[in-house]
Amino acid sequence: MNSSPMRMPWVDTAKGLSIILVVMMYSAYNTGEYTGGVGFLHYVIGFATPFRMPEFFLISGLFLSQVIDRPWRRYIDRRVVHYLYFYVLWAIISIGLKIGIFSRDPAGMLHDLAMAVLQPYGVLWFIYMLAVFGLAAKLLRQLAVPAWIVIPIAAGLQMWAPHPDSYAVEQFAAYFVFFYVGFVMAPLVFRLVEWTQARPALTVSGLFLWAVVNGLLVYSPGYAMQPVGMQMGLAAWPPLHLVLAVAGAVALCVVGGFLSKFPAMEWLRWLGEHSLVVYVAFTIPMSLFRGAALASGLLTDTGLLSLAVLLVSIVSPVVLYFIVQRIGFGMFLFERPAWAHIDGSAAKTAPKKPLTAAAQSSRT
């Protein structure tokens, strides 16, 4: 599939890096939970801890300025209904398989399905929050609340890191600032990436310096690596953590700009363009493969098993995507059907757009 001429390759390349880091985290920590060990991927994820999810949300906000002033109905269709469709669909699939079939607990399945309406379910929380963030940004725009008020308040919530009973409120506090900063800083990010693309030597030097500083602050005295997570060193201090998150998110955008210049990185750009294809479906093959691998006893090293789980978890959704695309059945898993639009645009637009991440899927 060729990239749309309306897309920016560096954005997709950066999203490709992001989805790999996200799946890597679940692969390493879930494997470590079962083996009780720590592998080399744990340290890679440890390095990326400050910016792994913030980068995804920051990129999702980059193109918000192009759609936020649209009429409510069209905006809600693109920025809210789009994500809720895939959230609901894959929550039903995941809960049905995990609890309804594997655990054989129909009552528990119905309970979790009902709770998924109020609280984001499992790894699908990211898609749930994109819809919430899109709605919040539109409301703030309608109320004419200036960015110089929104950003300090959102940053304060992020640093405060409340842990209420509501998981949705907790995640809103933790990540809305990055989504909104992406919206506000978009012109600066675009100019920075364009500037660095023309200066590869300086770009590599700057990225190396950033990586050293980020690594030293994460792995400073006080850090502790565990099978299911890590405790950062100085980087855990809330104000510094916030700075490192924004810096790391911008750095990954620059890395995306640098790598997008190489034809050999086309696979990474494609993966980023279809990042939500991987995101919504990777947990199912992850669980099946990890369980089979542990039962077989063929892979006992935590690092190697985590790497194998990572590869299977990324490749399997891609293979599924190509299969359903080839047979022409099941594309509702990755494309929003006409009935799931509320603005009537599906009937006017052909061909259908594949499921992509927020930053660019809302540009039409």
N, C-alpha and C positions, 0 to 999 in steps of 0.2 A: 504494500500500500504506500503510495507516495504521500509526502507531507503536503498539506494544504498550503498554497502560496500565501494565505493570510496568517499563517503561524510563524512564530519566531523560533528558529531552531535552538537557540541557546536556552530558551525557557523550557522547552521539552527535554533538553539534555540535563538541565539542572533537576527537573522533576524525575528523570530517570535515576540520577544519583540518589535523590530523596527516597524513592520507593525501594531501592536496594537497601538503604540504611534502615528503613522501617521494617522491612521483612527480615533483615539481618538481626535486628534487636529481638524480635519474637523468636527467630530460629535459635539464637544463642541462649537467651534466657529460659525459654521453654525446655530446650535440651538440657541446660544446666540444672533445671529443676528436677529432671528425671535422673540424671547421672550424678548429681551432687558435686559436679566438678566445674572448673573454669577453663575455657578454651581461649585460643588466640582471638577469636571474633569478639569475645567479651571486651577485650582491650580496644579493639577498633570502635565498638559501640560506645565504650566509655569515653573515648576521645570526642565522639559526635554527640554525646548526651546534651550539651547546652543548646545545640542548634538543630537537632534531628527533626523534631516536629515543628518548631518555630519556622523553619525554612519552608516547609510545605504550606503553612498558612500565609506566610509573607508573600510567596509567589501567587497564592490564590487571590491576594488582594491587589496584585499589580495592575490588572486590567479593569478593576472595579469602576474607575472613573469613566470608562467608555459605556457603561451600562446603567450606572446608578441613577441617572436622570430620566430614564425611560418611564413610561406610564406604569403604574403599579402592577397592572395585570400582566404585562409583558415581562417586567422585572421579576415578579414572583415566579412566573413560569420558568425563567432561566436560572434564577439564583436560589430558589427555595424548592419548588415542586421537582425540579430536575434531580436534586440530591435526595429528597424524601422518597421518590420513586425507587431509587436503587437501595436506599436504606431499608425500606419496608420489604422489598423483594428479597434481599439477601439476609435480612434478619429472619424472615420466615424460613428460608432455606436452611440457614445455619442452626436455628433453634429446632426446626423440625428434624434435621439429621442428628444433631448432638443429643437432644433430650427425648424427642419423640420416638426416634428409631433406635439409636445406639443405647440409650439409657432406658428405653421402653417405659417412659413416664409421661403419659398423656396429660395428666393434671399439671405436672411441672412444666410441660411444654406450653400449655395454655396460660399458666401464670407468667412465664417469662415473656411470652408474646404480648401479654397485656402490659407488663412492666416496660417493655421496649418502647412503648408509646411515650412514656413519661421520662424514661432514662435511656441514654444511648447504650446499645448492646455491644459488648465485646469490642473487637477492633473496629467495628463499624461506627464507633463514636466520632471518628474524624468526619465522615460524610454527614452525620447528624448535625455536628457543630458547624459545618460549612453552611447548611441551610439556616441555622440560627444566626450565624455571623452576618450572612447576607441580609437577613431581615433586620437585624439590629443596625447595620450600617445605613440601610434605607431609611429607617425611622429617625436616626440621628440627622441624616441629610434633610429630611422633611421638616424637622424641628429646627434646622439651621444652627445646630450646635457646632461651634468652631473646633477645628482639630487641636488647637492649643489647650482646649479644655478636655477633649476626649482622651488624648494620648496620656497626659499625666495621670488621669483617673484610672485608665486601663493599665498603665504601668504600675500604679500603686496596687491595684488588685493582683497583678501578676507577682509582685514582690511579696505581698502579704500572704499569697498562696493559701486561701481559706480551704478548709476541708469540711464543708457542710454535708448534710445527709443527701443532698441532691448532687449526683455525679455531673449532671448537665451544668449546674451552676459552678461547680469546681472547675470543669474544663473551660467554661466561658471565662472565668477569672484568669486561668492559666495562659490562654492563647489568643484571646480577642485582640490584645495589644499588637500582636505580630500581623494579624490580618489587616488591622487598621493602619499600621505603619506601612505595610506594603501598598495600601491605597494612597497614602499621603506621600510616601517617598518614591513612588513609581518613576516620576521623571528623573530623579537623581540616579536611581538604580539603572535605568535604561542608558543614561549618559555614561555612567561608570563602566558598564559592561562594554559599550561601544568603544570607549576610550581604551580600555585594557585589551580589547581584541586587536587593536592596532599596535600594541606594544608588548609582544609576547615575553621578551626577556624580563622587562620590568614586572610584568604580571606574575611570572613564576617566582621571582624574588620576593614580591609582596605576599604571595600566597604561602611561601615557605616561612616567612617571618610570622604571619598570622598563625600558621600551624604550630610553630614552636611555642608561641605565647599561649595559645589555647591549650596545648598539651601540658605545658608546665603548670598552668593554673588548675587544670583538671586533676593531674596526677601529682599535686603538691601534697605536703604532709597533711594527713587527715583523711586521705582517700582510702577506700576499702572496697576491693572487688569481691563480689559474691556470685554464686551460681545464678541467682535470679535478679541481679541488679548491681548497682554500685553506689557508693557514697563518695561524692566528689570532695576535693580538697578546698582550696581557696575559692574555686569556681562555684561553690555552693552558697557563698554569701549572696543574698538576693539581688542587691544592686549590680554586683559584678556578673552574676548569672544572666541578668537581663541584657547587659551590655554584650556579653559573649554570645548570647542567643542571636541578637540582631547582627553582630559582626560576622558570626558564622553563617547566618542565612545569606547575607550579602556576599560573603566569600564563596559560598556554593553557587551563587548566581554567576560570579566571575569565573569560577571553574567551569561552569556550564558554557559560558561564552568562549573560553579557551578551547575546550574539547570539541565544541560544535564545529570548529574550523577543520577538523580532521575527518575525512571520509570514513575512516575505520571506526568512528564513533557513531555511525548511523544507527546501529542497533540500540545504542543507549538513548538516542533521540526518539526512536520509535517506541521504546519502552516507556519513556516519559510521556509521550503523546497518548499512550494507552495505560497510564499509571493506575487508573481506577479499575481497569480490567483485572490487574494483578491484585489491587488492594481488596476488592470485594470478595475475591475467591481464593486467596492464598492459604487461609487457615485450614481449609478442608484437606488438601493434599499434604499440608504440613503435619497435621495430626496423624493421618493414615501412614505416611512414610516414616515418621519418627517412631510410631508404635511398632511398625514392622521391622525397622532397623534394630531397635532395642531388643525385640523378641528373638531376632535371628542371631544376635551376638556377633555379627560380622564387623560392626563398627563400635568400638568401645571408647575410643578417644573422644573427649568432649569437643575439641576443636574441629576435628575432621568430621564428626557426626553433625555438628552445627553447620559446617560448610555444605555438606551433602543435603541437609534439610533446607538450607537457603536456596540452593540451586533448584531443587525439586519444587519448592514453593513458588519460585518465580516462573519457571518454565511451564509448569502444569496449567496455570490459568491462560498463558499465551497459547498453548496447544489447544485448550478447550475453545478459545476464541476463534482460532483458525478452523477448527472442526465445525463449529456451528455456523461460521461464515460460509464454509464450503458446502455444507448440506442444506443451507438455507432455512434451518429450523432451530429455534432457540435463541435468536438474536435479541429477543426481549430481555435476555440476561444482561446484555451489554449495550443495547440501544433502547431509548425510551420510545415506546409505541405511540401512535397518534392519539389514542384515547387518554394517554397520560399527560397530554398538554392541555392547558387551560386558556390559551390565547388564540387557538386556531391556527397557529403557525405551521404545525406539522402537515396540514393539508396543502399548504402553499409551497413547502420546501421539499426538494428532492435532489439527490438522494438523501437518505437519513444520515444524520451525523453519528459516528461511533461515540461511545462513552469516553470522555476525556476529562481531565481535571479542570478545576474551577477557573483557573486563570484564563483559559482560552475557549472553553466550551461555551461561555456566555457571550462571546463576541458577536454572535449572529442574532 
